[in-house]
């Protein structure tokens, strides 16, 4: 007997879970380290999602991060000193080697989680307390 060939598996969509450049004018302001311009445009009502954004090594001091979506963003080596991140979405973000003195982090992250992310490169994970 002739065996019927198994039907081919459906092609799976490629998933890019790595940080990426965004095509958005507010993202361009951050890349230029124009934090005042970024904050002003957001305050005027312009919206942006920085989910998965490549922000590596930027000086982001003074950033108004209130309600900012930074999930899965690469903040490696960024200067985040003094930024209030309590109302930002940070799950999955990388902050390895970032400067965080004076930063406020969301209550969802324990001090140990933040330390591991800074020192060992783990992504920030929300604690299930």
C-alpha positions as CSV (number, residue, x, y, z in Angstrom):
1,X,0.0,0.0,0.0
2,X,1.1,3.5,-0.8
3,X,1.3,5.7,2.3
4,X,-0.2,9.1,2.1
5,X,2.3,11.9,2.8
6,X,1.5,13.9,5.9
7,X,0.3,17.4,5.1
8,X,2.9,20.0,5.6
9,X,2.9,22.0,8.8
10,X,1.6,25.5,8.5
11,X,4.4,28.1,8.3
12,X,4.8,29.8,11.6
13,X,5.1,33.6,11.6
14,X,8.6,34.8,12.5
15,X,8.7,36.4,15.9
16,X,11.2,39.1,16.6
17,X,11.5,39.5,20.4
18,X,14.6,41.6,20.3
19,X,14.7,45.4,20.7
20,X,14.2,47.4,17.5
21,X,14.3,50.9,16.1
22,X,10.9,52.5,15.9
23,X,9.5,54.7,13.1
24,X,8.0,57.5,15.3
25,X,8.9,61.1,15.7
26,X,8.9,60.9,19.5
27,X,11.3,57.9,19.4
28,X,13.6,60.1,17.2
29,X,13.6,62.8,19.9
30,X,14.8,60.2,22.4
31,X,17.6,59.0,20.1
32,X,18.7,62.7,19.8
33,X,18.4,62.9,23.6
34,X,16.0,65.8,23.3
35,X,14.2,64.9,26.5
36,X,12.6,68.3,26.9
37,X,11.1,68.1,23.4
38,X,9.8,64.5,24.0
39,X,8.2,65.6,27.3
40,X,6.6,68.7,25.7
41,X,5.1,66.7,22.8
42,X,3.7,64.0,25.2
43,X,2.3,66.8,27.5
44,X,0.6,68.2,24.4
45,X,-1.2,64.9,23.9
46,X,1.0,63.1,21.4
47,X,1.0,59.3,22.2
48,X,3.8,56.8,21.7
49,X,4.5,53.2,22.7
50,X,8.1,52.4,23.2
51,X,7.4,48.7,23.6
52,X,10.4,46.7,22.4
53,X,12.3,49.9,21.6
54,X,16.1,50.0,21.3
55,X,17.1,52.8,23.7
56,X,20.6,51.5,24.6
57,X,23.0,53.9,26.2
58,X,20.9,57.0,26.0
59,X,20.9,59.8,28.6
60,X,17.2,59.9,29.6
61,X,17.5,62.0,32.7
62,X,14.5,64.3,33.1
63,X,12.2,61.9,31.2
64,X,8.5,62.1,32.2
65,X,7.8,58.3,32.2
66,X,4.3,58.6,33.5
67,X,2.1,56.0,31.7
68,X,4.9,55.2,29.2
69,X,5.0,51.7,27.7
70,X,8.5,50.5,28.0
71,X,7.7,46.8,28.0
72,X,10.5,44.7,26.5
73,X,12.5,47.9,25.8
74,X,16.3,47.8,25.9
75,X,17.5,50.4,28.4
76,X,20.9,48.8,28.8
77,X,23.5,51.3,29.8
78,X,21.0,54.2,29.9
79,X,21.3,57.0,32.4
80,X,17.9,56.8,34.2
81,X,19.0,58.7,37.3
82,X,16.2,60.5,39.1
83,X,13.4,59.2,36.7
84,X,10.1,58.3,38.3
85,X,9.2,55.0,36.7
86,X,6.4,54.1,39.2
87,X,3.7,54.5,36.6
88,X,5.6,53.2,33.5
89,X,5.1,49.7,32.1
90,X,8.5,47.9,32.4
91,X,7.8,44.2,32.3
92,X,10.4,42.5,30.2
93,X,12.6,45.6,29.9
94,X,16.4,45.2,30.2
95,X,18.3,47.6,32.4
96,X,21.7,46.0,32.6
97,X,24.4,48.5,33.5
98,X,21.9,51.3,33.6
99,X,22.5,54.2,36.0
100,X,19.5,54.2,38.4
101,X,20.5,56.3,41.4
102,X,17.4,58.1,42.6
103,X,15.1,56.2,40.3
104,X,11.6,55.2,41.5
105,X,10.6,51.7,40.3
106,X,7.0,50.3,40.2
107,X,6.0,48.4,43.3
108,X,5.6,45.3,41.0
109,X,9.3,44.8,41.1
110,X,11.3,43.7,44.2
111,X,14.7,45.1,45.0
112,X,16.2,41.7,44.2
113,X,14.5,41.7,40.8
114,X,15.9,45.1,40.0
115,X,19.4,44.1,41.3
116,X,19.4,40.9,39.1
117,X,18.3,42.9,36.1
118,X,21.0,45.5,36.6
119,X,23.9,43.1,37.4
120,X,23.0,39.9,35.6
121,X,21.0,41.1,32.6
122,X,17.7,39.4,33.4
123,X,14.6,41.0,32.1
124,X,12.4,42.8,34.6
125,X,9.7,40.4,35.8
126,X,6.6,41.4,37.8
127,X,6.6,39.8,41.2
128,X,3.7,37.7,42.3
129,X,3.6,38.7,46.0
